[in-house]
């Protein structure tokens, strides 16, 4: 009878799914998947995590209003100092050799001196919120949005810089410690303190 046949198929599908879930649970509990940072993900796992990351960032960044002054020299200068202090150890800089921490990260932190397909809103969201299980911190916990937009402004300029230009920008940038101290005191003495907000 058709109804009996459909019922058997339903039970077969249900049991198959239950067995699959049980097998996955046993594999997880037994620690079969190696999470060591010196062993790359399998290609399917890498694809899955990369796709989830890209779609998650895009979905959350789509309504972020981008300031219209990301090309402002003061904003870029402030971002240069912040980048050198907070980012260069993992993401490197023009002329910079890979650091010990950048060599040990997996997935490897993108070298931001290279061009990217990320929008400014994507970059801001990543800098502010971080990315789980990558070593990318959520800088929005300790830094205000204006400072994070300064970092984004600099990161967008970074691929154009020679090693000498990078060093000069960092040397002439406002000092990280002074900016953080001013921010903690509620001041706005940054050279670019008149930014529009997100």
Backbone as numpy.savetxt, mean C-alpha at the origin, in Angstrom:
# Nx Ny Nz CAx CAy CAz Cx Cy Cz
-37.42 -41.90 -11.15 -38.27 -40.70 -11.15 -37.38 -39.45 -11.15
-37.82 -38.41 -11.88 -37.01 -37.19 -11.97 -36.73 -36.55 -10.62
-37.73 -36.53 -9.72 -37.53 -35.86 -8.44 -36.51 -36.62 -7.59
-36.53 -37.96 -7.65 -35.55 -38.74 -6.89 -34.15 -38.51 -7.44
-34.03 -38.43 -8.76 -32.73 -38.20 -9.39 -32.18 -36.82 -9.01
-33.06 -35.82 -9.02 -32.63 -34.47 -8.64 -32.23 -34.44 -7.17
-32.97 -35.17 -6.32 -32.65 -35.23 -4.90 -31.29 -35.89 -4.66
-31.00 -36.96 -5.41 -29.69 -37.62 -5.28 -28.56 -36.70 -5.71
-28.78 -35.97 -6.81 -27.76 -35.04 -7.27 -27.51 -33.94 -6.24
-28.58 -33.45 -5.64 -28.43 -32.42 -4.62 -27.61 -32.94 -3.45
-27.90 -34.16 -2.99 -27.14 -34.74 -1.89 -25.68 -34.97 -2.28
-25.45 -35.38 -3.52 -24.08 -35.60 -4.00 -23.29 -34.28 -3.99
-23.93 -33.21 -4.47 -23.29 -31.89 -4.46 -23.03 -31.43 -3.02
-24.01 -31.60 -2.14 -23.87 -31.19 -0.75 -22.73 -31.95 -0.06
-22.68 -33.26 -0.25 -21.62 -34.06 0.36 -20.25 -33.69 -0.22
-20.20 -33.43 -1.51 -18.93 -33.05 -2.14 -18.42 -31.73 -1.56
-19.32 -30.75 -1.40 -18.93 -29.47 -0.82 -18.49 -29.64 0.63
-19.19 -30.48 1.38 -18.84 -30.73 2.76 -17.45 -31.37 2.86
-17.18 -32.34 1.98 -15.86 -32.98 1.97 -14.76 -31.97 1.60
-15.05 -31.09 0.64 -14.08 -30.07 0.24 -13.76 -29.14 1.40
-14.80 -28.66 2.08 -14.62 -27.78 3.23 -13.83 -28.50 4.33
-14.14 -29.76 4.56 -13.43 -30.54 5.57 -11.96 -30.70 5.20
-11.68 -30.96 3.91 -10.29 -31.12 3.46 -9.51 -29.82 3.62
-10.14 -28.69 3.28 -9.48 -27.39 3.44 -9.22 -27.11 4.92
-10.20 -27.42 5.76 -10.04 -27.19 7.20 -8.88 -28.02 7.76
-8.78 -29.28 7.33 -7.69 -30.14 7.80 -6.35 -29.60 7.31
-6.29 -29.13 6.05 -5.05 -28.59 5.50 -4.61 -27.34 6.27
-5.57 -26.48 6.60 -5.26 -25.26 7.36 -4.78 -25.63 8.76
-5.52 -26.51 9.42 -5.17 -26.89 10.79 -3.82 -27.59 10.86
-3.51 -28.37 9.84 -2.24 -29.09 9.80 -1.07 -28.20 9.40
-1.36 -26.97 8.98 -0.30 -26.03 8.59 0.37 -26.41 7.29
-0.38 -26.98 6.35 0.21 -27.46 5.10 0.68 -26.33 4.19
0.02 -25.16 4.28 0.43 -24.05 3.42 1.55 -23.28 4.11
2.67 -23.17 3.44 3.85 -22.51 4.01 3.68 -20.99 3.88
3.65 -20.29 5.02 3.48 -18.83 4.99 4.81 -18.09 5.14
5.93 -18.80 5.06 7.24 -18.16 5.20 7.44 -17.11 4.12
8.01 -15.98 4.51 8.22 -14.88 3.56 9.32 -15.18 2.55
10.13 -16.20 2.79 11.18 -16.55 1.82 10.76 -17.66 0.87
9.48 -18.02 0.92 8.92 -19.00 -0.02 7.75 -18.33 -0.74
7.86 -18.08 -2.04 6.78 -17.37 -2.76 5.46 -18.15 -2.74
4.36 -17.40 -2.86 3.05 -18.03 -3.00 3.01 -18.84 -4.29
2.12 -19.83 -4.32 1.85 -20.49 -5.59 1.20 -19.47 -6.52
1.25 -19.71 -7.81 0.70 -18.75 -8.77 -0.79 -18.48 -8.55
-1.63 -19.53 -8.31 -3.06 -19.24 -8.05 -3.28 -18.39 -6.79
-2.53 -18.68 -5.72 -2.69 -17.90 -4.49 -2.22 -16.46 -4.72
-1.10 -16.29 -5.42 -0.60 -14.94 -5.70 -1.64 -14.16 -6.52
-2.19 -14.80 -7.54 -3.21 -14.14 -8.38 -4.41 -13.73 -7.53
-4.87 -14.65 -6.68 -6.04 -14.36 -5.84 -5.78 -13.17 -4.92
-4.65 -13.17 -4.21 -4.35 -12.09 -3.28 -4.14 -10.76 -4.01
-3.46 -10.81 -5.16 -3.22 -9.59 -5.94 -4.53 -9.00 -6.45
-5.42 -9.87 -6.92 -6.72 -9.42 -7.43 -7.57 -8.83 -6.31
-7.59 -9.51 -5.17 -8.36 -9.00 -4.02 -7.84 -7.63 -3.60
-6.51 -7.48 -3.54 -5.91 -6.19 -3.16 -6.29 -5.09 -4.15
-6.10 -5.36 -5.43 -6.41 -4.34 -6.45 -7.87 -3.92 -6.41
-8.78 -4.89 -6.35 -10.21 -4.57 -6.36 -10.63 -3.86 -5.08
-10.06 -4.28 -3.95 -10.39 -3.66 -2.67 -9.97 -2.19 -2.65
-8.76 -1.91 -3.10 -8.28 -0.52 -3.13 -9.12 0.32 -4.06
-9.37 -0.19 -5.27 -10.17 0.56 -6.25 -11.56 0.88 -5.71
-12.20 -0.10 -5.08 -13.55 0.10 -4.56 -13.57 1.16 -3.46
-12.55 1.18 -2.62 -12.55 2.10 -1.48 -12.01 3.48 -1.82
-11.24 3.58 -2.89 -10.63 4.87 -3.25 -11.46 5.67 -4.25
-12.50 5.08 -4.81 -13.19 5.72 -5.93 -13.87 7.04 -5.59
-14.24 7.25 -4.33 -14.92 8.50 -3.97 -14.02 9.50 -3.24
-12.72 9.25 -3.22 -11.79 10.17 -2.57 -11.56 11.38 -3.47
-11.74 12.55 -2.91 -11.51 13.79 -3.66 -10.01 14.11 -3.64
-9.43 14.20 -4.82 -7.99 14.46 -4.94 -7.74 15.97 -4.95
-6.84 16.46 -4.11 -6.52 17.90 -4.13 -6.02 18.32 -5.50
-6.30 19.55 -5.88 -5.89 20.02 -7.21 -4.48 20.61 -7.21
-3.75 20.48 -6.10 -2.42 21.08 -6.03 -1.32 20.05 -5.77
-1.46 18.85 -6.32 -0.43 17.83 -6.12 0.89 18.19 -6.82
0.85 19.15 -7.73 2.08 19.58 -8.39 2.75 20.76 -7.68
2.18 21.18 -6.56 2.73 22.31 -5.81 4.12 21.97 -5.28
5.09 22.85 -5.50 6.48 22.59 -5.12 6.64 22.40 -3.62
5.94 23.18 -2.80 6.03 23.03 -1.35 5.47 21.70 -0.89
4.36 21.32 -1.49 3.75 20.04 -1.14 4.70 18.89 -1.48
5.31 18.95 -2.66 6.24 17.90 -3.09 7.47 17.89 -2.19
7.95 19.07 -1.81 9.12 19.16 -0.94 8.85 18.52 0.42
7.71 18.85 1.01 7.35 18.24 2.29 7.23 16.74 2.14
6.62 16.29 1.05 6.49 14.85 0.80 7.84 14.16 0.65
8.83 14.87 0.10 10.16 14.28 -0.08 10.78 13.91 1.26
10.68 14.81 2.22 11.22 14.52 3.55 10.51 13.37 4.23
9.19 13.36 4.09 8.41 12.28 4.69 8.75 10.94 4.03
8.88 10.96 2.70 9.19 9.73 1.97 10.54 9.17 2.41
11.54 10.03 2.50 12.87 9.58 2.90 12.84 8.94 4.28
12.04 9.50 5.17 11.97 9.01 6.56 11.11 7.76 6.68
9.95 7.75 6.02 8.95 6.70 6.25 8.93 5.59 5.21
9.36 5.87 3.99 9.08 4.96 2.88 10.30 4.34 2.21
11.40 5.08 2.17 12.52 4.67 1.32 13.17 3.35 1.75
13.07 3.00 3.03 13.65 1.75 3.49 13.06 0.53 2.82
11.78 0.60 2.47 11.11 -0.52 1.80 10.95 -0.26 0.30
10.53 0.96 -0.06 10.19 1.28 -1.45 11.37 1.84 -2.25
12.48 2.09 -1.56 13.72 2.56 -2.19 13.55 3.94 -2.81
14.59 4.38 -3.52 14.62 5.71 -4.13 15.59 5.66 -5.30
15.59 6.68 -6.16 16.52 6.68 -7.29 17.97 6.52 -6.82
18.67 5.57 -7.40 20.07 5.33 -7.07 20.30 4.54 -5.80
19.25 4.16 -5.11 19.37 3.47 -3.82 19.40 1.96 -4.03
20.37 1.29 -3.38 20.43 -0.17 -3.44 19.36 -0.75 -2.52
19.00 -1.99 -2.79 17.99 -2.65 -1.96 18.50 -2.78 -0.53
17.65 -2.41 0.41 18.00 -2.47 1.83 17.74 -3.88 2.37
18.22 -4.13 3.57 17.98 -5.44 4.19 16.48 -5.69 4.34
15.75 -4.67 4.78 14.31 -4.88 4.97 13.61 -5.09 3.63
14.00 -4.36 2.60 13.33 -4.53 1.30 13.61 -5.91 0.72
14.77 -6.47 1.00 15.10 -7.80 0.50 14.29 -8.89 1.22
13.93 -8.62 2.46 13.23 -9.64 3.24 11.72 -9.58 3.16
11.17 -8.54 2.53 9.71 -8.42 2.44 9.13 -9.34 1.38
8.00 -9.97 1.70 7.23 -10.70 0.70 5.76 -10.54 1.03
4.97 -10.07 0.09 5.38 -9.69 -1.25 6.33 -8.48 -1.21
7.19 -8.42 -2.21 8.17 -7.34 -2.29 7.44 -6.00 -2.41
7.92 -5.02 -1.67 7.33 -3.67 -1.76 7.63 -3.10 -3.14
6.64 -2.49 -3.80 6.92 -1.91 -5.12 7.95 -0.78 -5.03
8.84 -0.74 -6.01 9.82 0.35 -6.07 9.12 1.56 -6.68
8.86 2.56 -5.87 8.02 3.68 -6.28 8.72 4.66 -7.22
10.00 4.44 -7.49 10.68 5.26 -8.49 10.27 4.86 -9.90
9.54 3.75 -10.00 9.03 3.29 -11.29 7.61 3.82 -11.50
7.20 3.94 -12.74 5.84 4.41 -13.04 4.81 3.42 -12.48
3.62 3.89 -12.21 2.56 3.05 -11.66 1.24 3.33 -12.37
0.36 2.37 -12.33 -0.99 2.54 -12.88 -1.96 3.05 -11.81
-1.50 3.16 -10.57 -2.38 3.60 -9.49 -2.74 5.07 -9.67
-3.97 5.40 -9.34 -4.41 6.80 -9.36 -3.94 7.47 -8.08
-3.95 8.81 -8.04 -3.62 9.49 -6.77 -4.53 9.05 -5.62
-5.81 8.82 -5.92 -6.73 8.37 -4.87 -6.35 6.98 -4.36
-5.97 6.09 -5.28 -5.51 4.75 -4.88 -4.29 4.88 -3.96
-3.34 5.69 -4.38 -2.11 5.85 -3.61 -2.41 6.42 -2.22
-3.28 7.42 -2.17 -3.64 8.01 -0.88 -4.27 6.97 0.03
-5.20 6.18 -0.50 -5.88 5.17 0.31 -4.88 4.17 0.87
-3.94 3.72 0.03 -2.93 2.76 0.48 -2.04 3.36 1.55
-1.58 4.60 1.33 -0.71 5.24 2.31 -1.46 5.45 3.63
-2.71 5.84 3.56 -3.48 6.12 4.77 -3.86 4.85 5.54
-4.31 3.82 4.81 -4.88 2.63 5.47 -3.94 1.43 5.50
-2.86 1.45 4.71 -1.96 0.31 4.68 -2.58 -0.88 3.95
-1.84 -1.97 3.88 -2.33 -3.19 3.23 -1.97 -4.37 4.12
-2.96 -5.12 4.52 -2.75 -6.26 5.41 -1.78 -7.28 4.81
-1.00 -7.87 5.67 -0.08 -8.96 5.34 0.93 -8.61 4.25
1.33 -7.33 4.17 2.35 -6.93 3.21 3.48 -6.16 3.87
3.31 -5.76 5.09 4.29 -4.90 5.75 4.01 -3.42 5.53
2.98 -3.09 4.72 2.64 -1.68 4.47 1.80 -1.15 5.61
2.35 -0.20 6.42 1.60 0.30 7.57 0.50 1.28 7.19
-0.42 1.48 8.11 -1.49 2.46 7.96 -0.99 3.77 8.54
-0.42 4.64 7.69 0.16 5.89 8.18 -0.91 6.87 8.65
-2.17 6.64 8.29 -3.24 7.53 8.73 -3.47 7.50 10.22
-2.94 6.49 10.90 -3.08 6.42 12.35 -2.23 7.50 13.02
-1.09 7.83 12.42 -0.15 8.77 13.04 0.05 10.07 12.26
-0.49 10.15 11.05 -0.27 11.32 10.20 -1.61 11.85 9.70
-1.72 13.17 9.58 -2.97 13.75 9.09 -3.04 13.63 7.56
-4.23 13.83 7.02 -4.45 13.67 5.58 -3.57 14.59 4.75
-3.36 15.82 5.21 -2.56 16.76 4.44 -1.14 16.25 4.24
-0.57 15.70 5.29 0.78 15.16 5.20 0.82 13.94 4.28
-0.23 13.14 4.32 -0.29 11.96 3.45 -0.44 12.37 1.98
-1.18 13.45 1.73 -1.27 13.95 0.35 0.08 14.50 -0.11
0.86 15.06 0.82 2.21 15.51 0.47 3.05 14.32 0.00
2.92 13.21 0.70 3.66 12.00 0.32 3.21 11.54 -1.07
1.92 11.53 -1.30 1.40 11.13 -2.62 1.94 12.06 -3.70
1.93 13.36 -3.42 2.45 14.33 -4.41 3.89 14.01 -4.75
4.70 13.70 -3.74 6.10 13.38 -4.00 6.24 12.05 -4.75
5.48 11.05 -4.35 5.56 9.73 -5.01 5.23 9.86 -6.49
4.31 10.75 -6.84 3.96 10.93 -8.25 5.08 11.62 -9.02
5.90 12.39 -8.32 7.05 13.08 -8.93 8.29 12.17 -8.99
8.36 11.22 -8.10 9.55 10.38 -7.92 10.09 9.73 -9.20
9.25 9.17 -10.08 9.81 8.53 -11.27 10.58 9.47 -12.20
10.38 10.77 -12.07 11.07 11.74 -12.92 12.45 12.11 -12.39
12.76 11.74 -11.16 13.96 12.25 -10.49 15.19 11.38 -10.74
16.32 12.04 -10.91 17.61 11.36 -10.92 18.04 11.16 -9.47
19.03 10.31 -9.21 19.52 10.16 -7.83 19.97 11.49 -7.23
20.62 12.32 -8.03 21.09 13.62 -7.52 19.93 14.54 -7.17
18.92 14.58 -8.03 17.74 15.41 -7.75 17.02 14.93 -6.49
16.92 13.62 -6.34 16.28 13.06 -5.14 17.03 13.50 -3.89
18.33 13.34 -3.89 19.14 13.71 -2.72 18.99 15.20 -2.40
18.98 16.04 -3.42 18.83 17.48 -3.21 17.46 17.81 -2.61
16.41 17.17 -3.14 15.07 17.42 -2.62 14.95 17.01 -1.16
15.50 15.85 -0.82 15.41 15.37 0.55 16.21 16.28 1.48
17.39 16.69 1.04 18.25 17.56 1.85 17.57 18.90 2.15
16.83 19.43 1.17 16.17 20.73 1.33 14.75 20.65 1.89
14.27 19.44 2.13 12.89 19.26 2.60 12.76 19.61 4.07
11.56 20.03 4.48 11.32 20.22 5.92 11.60 18.91 6.66
12.14 19.01 7.85 12.53 17.82 8.61 11.30 17.11 9.17
11.33 15.79 9.06 10.23 14.93 9.50 9.87 15.19 10.97
10.89 15.24 11.82 10.64 15.40 13.25 9.94 16.72 13.56
10.33 17.78 12.88 9.72 19.08 13.12 8.25 19.09 12.68
8.00 18.49 11.52 6.62 18.44 11.03 5.75 17.62 11.97
6.26 16.46 12.42 5.47 15.61 13.31 5.21 16.31 14.64
6.22 17.00 15.15 6.05 17.73 16.41 4.99 18.82 16.26
5.06 19.54 15.16 4.08 20.59 14.90 2.68 20.01 14.75
2.57 18.87 14.07 1.27 18.24 13.87 0.69 17.80 15.22
1.53 17.21 16.08 1.07 16.76 17.39 0.62 17.93 18.27
1.22 19.11 18.05 0.84 20.28 18.84 -0.35 21.01 18.23
-0.86 20.47 17.12 -2.03 21.07 16.50 -1.73 22.25 15.62
-0.47 22.46 15.32 -0.08 23.60 14.48 -0.17 23.27 13.01
0.06 24.28 12.21 0.05 24.11 10.75 1.15 24.96 10.16
2.38 24.72 10.66 3.51 25.53 10.22 4.26 24.92 9.05
3.67 23.90 8.42 4.32 23.32 7.25 4.37 24.38 6.16
5.34 24.28 5.27 5.41 25.25 4.19 4.15 25.26 3.33
3.43 24.15 3.34 2.24 24.04 2.48 0.98 23.95 3.33
0.90 24.73 4.38 -0.18 24.59 5.33 -1.52 25.08 4.87
-1.64 25.54 3.63 -2.93 26.05 3.18 -3.59 25.11 2.18
-3.39 23.82 2.33 -3.95 22.84 1.39 -5.45 22.72 1.52
-6.06 22.30 0.45 -7.45 21.92 0.51 -7.54 20.53 1.10
-8.63 20.26 1.80 -8.78 18.96 2.45 -9.46 17.97 1.52
-9.26 16.68 1.92 -9.84 15.57 1.14 -11.34 15.75 1.01
